[in-house]
Amino acid sequence: MLRQKIQTYTLKIKQNQFLFEELVKRDFKKRYARTALGMLWSILNPLLQLLIMRLVFTHFFADRIPHYTTFLFSGMIVFNYFSESTREGMTTLIDNAPIFSKINVPKYLFLFAKNAQSWINFVLILGIYFVFCALDHVAFTWKFLMLIFPVVCLAVFNIGTGLVLSALYIFFLDIKYFWGIFLQLLQYVSALFYQIDTFSPAIQKLFYLNPIYLYIAYFREIVLYGIIPSLTLHIAILAEALLVFFLGVWIYKKYNWEFLYYI
Amino acid sequence: MSIIEVHNVSIRYKKGNFKDIGLKDYIIRKIRGTYHVEDFWADKDINFSLENGDMLGIIGTNGAGKSTLLKAISGVMEPTHGYIRHEGRISSLLELTGGFDDALTVRENTFLRGAFLGYTRQFMNKKYDEIIQFAELEEFQAHLFSQLSSGMKSRLAFSVASLIRPDILILDEVLSVGDGAFRKKSEAKMMEIIRGGATTLLVSHSLDQVRSLCNKILWLNKGQQIAFTKNVREACDQYEAFLDGNLDISEVTARKELN
């Protein structure tokens, strides 16, 4: 009895793993189909963006903020990962509607596969980020290993947000435009290119209400200042990631059969 | 024990103005209280069970609830009332090209489709050549899926779904595609699967096909179960008469049996 249960369970995992891998492959191929540079774009794009921001903001901030390139880049990788994975994750359910309305498949796998793609991009850029840190004469310490924590939490946070958004998107297509505007706003309040200590203490506190800023602050404390962030910051990051993730899981479970009516 | 048991199954679709409105209209209508969802019963109180090796033909005009029922059996939808029990693995061909991607090659699509149908990678590695061979697509493996003709596409779909020896095979309007030669081949393949003990559910508008292949008939009309019978010939005759307008649905005698 138990053995049979374990067998069906491992089979399920194998099936889902196979499907997940094939979906990741499909999304990769589709994304870079007919582009000459292919995957190179996912590296070039943030680098060009960094270059632009560096050129534009140097005049305003570079004198006051040491290691300004690293400072900028820290914020950008976090924000771009969040922005990319949620924007692309949002449409996964609708994009795959022709499939799950005909074939019985776990619907969350579509989002997981899409997220895997943005995660791989993120890791690539993270590597380049460290190269830039070295060029910028940032001191590498063992504390860099702690970055694994926000990287994992951010992945969970992004998946959670993607689950919520993709479910909402199937009910209300308007969400796409809202989210576009929201991301723009978020970009400005995430202190990507400025320091928050020019604001009054009351306003500085407000920044910590922004989950994305928490990640950026974590990165900067480790990389730029060599400090291990406070326990509170750790708890806040972890709690928010889990909260959003389980909210997403709950929505998918609750509306699993409803999605079909809206497509 | 029956392989499939469909017990008092009713399936409701939600209809109404919720689908096409955006967020603004949704909120306005919620506030005004004019937001409403209509229920539409695609299937109502369906009862039947199938044994090993049965081949069920599901007949009925458009909108009878055939496809919805098959969706519920294959697990894409959930019955609103009642339950469906089944044993063994289901392989369903609800729509031929669903799940295929035009931007991928034939080979990639074969694997993707296999993954959708719940096979493992080892299994697909082992069966891949056989699938391609059966679909007669050996020369097209590296072609993009969009370059195939529609007949080729359905051949591939049929091959992936049928070479697996499923316990239950669900076919929705899929045998009427492909050229004559392949149709013969796929029918032979299906008979092989059925003789191997598989239970098959077939939706087809070709009554000749139903007559020659099926040993049981489920007749649906506007979501109602008109008949579930072993008497294939009588049911098909009456269905034909009904289609020609010579028979009222209430006069169907085939319904008495097995119901």
Interface residues (C-beta under 8 A of the other chain):
Chain A: L11 K14 Q15 F18 L19 E21 E22 L23 K25 R26 K29 K30 A33 P98 I99 F100 S101 K102 I103 N104 V105 F172 L173 D174 I175 W257 E258 L260 Y261 Y262
Chain B: Y13 K14 F18 K19 G22 L23 K24 Y26 K71 S74 G75 V76 M77 E78 I90 S92 L94 E95 G98 G99 D101 A103 L104 E108 F111 L112 G114 A115 F116 L117 G118 Y119 T120 R121 M124
